[in-house]
Amino acid sequence: MALEITDATFEEVVLKSDKPVVVDFWAVWCGPCKMLGPVIEELSSDFDGKVVVGKVDVDANQEFAAKYGVRNIPTVLIFQNGEVVGRQVGVAPKQTYTDAINGLL
């Protein structure tokens, strides 16, 4: 299950992680975000123990969405060692995310 990441937990969960981190920036009202949700959950299961997969609700947590220039949702950022190493704006096929993650493992 994807972690619920907030502005309060972002630094600890994402920036200080020793594993790659996939962060889905989304909102409850966003139709494409709802389409992407099941894919994010599958990635969480597929890469359990190897990658941290989480979601940030941009309506409730705006600090890091603003910091990383998230203007459209869904936006998925991939972090490694506290740095953004991948960005996907909009919904993409699951394989797009899988390939990006596998490139870091």
C-alpha positions, 0 to 999 in steps of 0.5 A: 500500500502506498504511504500517505506522505504529508509536508510534515513527513516528506523530508524524513520519508522521501529526502532521507530515504536510503531507497529510491522513492516514487511520489505521486502528487494527486488530489481527490477531485482529479479524474486522471489521478483516480486512473493512476491510483491503482497503478501506484498501488501495484508499484507499491506491491511490485517493489515492496522492500526495494522502493518507497512508494507514496502519495501526496495530496496537493490540496492538503500539502502544498509545500513540497508540491510548490518546491518541486514545481508541480503545476499539473496533477497527477505528477509522479516524481522519483527521488534517489538520495534526496534528488529528483531523478525522474518526472512524469506529468499526467497518466502514463502506462505502468511500464513507464514507471516500472522502467524508470524504477528498474533503472535505479535498482 
